[in-house]
Each structure stands twice: as structure tokens, then as C-alpha cells.
């Protein structure tokens, strides 16, 4: 990894317990956007969805990222991902903040076995 280039993703949640696994990652996309990704496996998913696996992605445009940076009070050279990790305990909190500020993304999900 290039030490001058900040990482392009941050893990917000990584849980392994008796109900299965839950992973939530926020990453910057090559086009300057932001992606919230989730992947869940196990009995908890099966109990809720009737299938063993659930995954989703919520993508935000580069314009949405610029607005988010502004809302968070970040300068152009401030790192966004560490700020997100420190400010939001869960990706649901980040999504609520975005929604409350009129920033909508494109949602995709899949439930499978």
C-alpha cells in the first residue's frame, strides 16, 4: 500500500456472533463517490429474511460526497473516511444523516442462500 495515499475504505461494523456475521464498510469510489456496503450471513439473516445471506450497496455521487464534506465541515484536504468512522457508530446513522440532509443514493440488495 502506498503510504502517501489514504485507504479508500473503512470498516464500520464487523460482528461475528451466534447469529452469524455482519459487515458494514464505507468506501470511496473511483469516480469520487461514496459506497456503503453490507454483507450478512447466518441464522439472524435466515430468521429475518428466510435466507442465509443478505448483501446491499448504497451508492452516492461525487456531488453528494461534496455536500457531505461540506455538512461535516471538512476542508478539501481533510480525510473523509476517518471522519465518518469517528462521527457515525453505525452505517444506519450515516444513512439517516444523509437522508435528513436531502442526500439520496442508489440502493441495491440481494437475499440468497
N, C-alpha and C positions, 0 to 999 in steps of 0.2 A: 504494500500500500504506500502511496506517495504521502510523506508526512506533511507536505505543503497543501495537499488537497483534503478538505474535511470529508468525513464519511458521508455518503448520500442516504443513509438510513439510520433510524434509531428504534430500538425495541421499547415499546411502552409497557406491554404485558407479556409475560411468558410464564404460564402456570401449568404445572403437572401435578394432578392430584387424583383422588379416587374416581372422579367424574370424567377424567380424560385430560386433554391438553387444550390450552387456549393461547394463541399467539396473536399479538397486535403489533404491527410495525408501521411507522410513518417514514416515507422516503420521498426524496426529491426525484423528479423525472428528468430525462434528458432535455425536454422542451421547456424546462423552468417551472413545471407544475409540481403538484404535490399529490401523493397517493397514500391513502390509508388502507392497509391490507390486514385481513384477519383470516385465521385458519384454525378451526376447532375440530377435534377428534374425540370420540369416546362416548361413554354412557350418557353423559349430560346432554350431548347433542342428540343422541338417539331418543332420549326421553322427551326432548323438546320438539324435534323435527321428525322423528320416526326413521332417521337415517344416521349412520355413524359419522358422517363428515359434513362440515359446512365451511364454505370459504366465501369471502367477499372482497371487493375492492371499491373504493370510492375515490374518484379522480377529480382533482381541481386544477383549473387552468393556471397559466402563469399570471394572468390578471388577478385571479383570486389569491394567488400567493403574494403578489404585490400589496393587495388590500390587507391580507392577514399580517404581513410585516408591518404595515402602517398601524393597524389596530394594536399590535403588540409593542409599538414604539421602537421598532428596530431601525437602525441606520443601515445603509446599503452594504456595509462591510461586517455587520453583526451576523452571527450564525443563527439560522432559524431553527434547526433541529434540536440543539441543546436547549433553546428557549422553550420549544414545545414540550420537551421531556420534563423540564423543571416546572412548567406552568400547569400542565394538564396531567392528572393522575391516570386517567383512562382516555382512550380514543373517543369514547362517547362524550366526554367533557369537551374535547376539541371539536367534535362534530356539532355539538349544541352551541358552542361559541360561534362557530362559522355560520350556522343557521340563524342564530339570533342577530347576526350582523349582516344578513342578507346574502351570504355567500353559499351558493348551492353547487354541488358536484354531481358527477355522473356515477350512478350506483350499478354494480353488477354483483350477482351472487349465484352460488351453486350449492345444492344439497345433494349428497350422493352417498353411496355405500362403500 
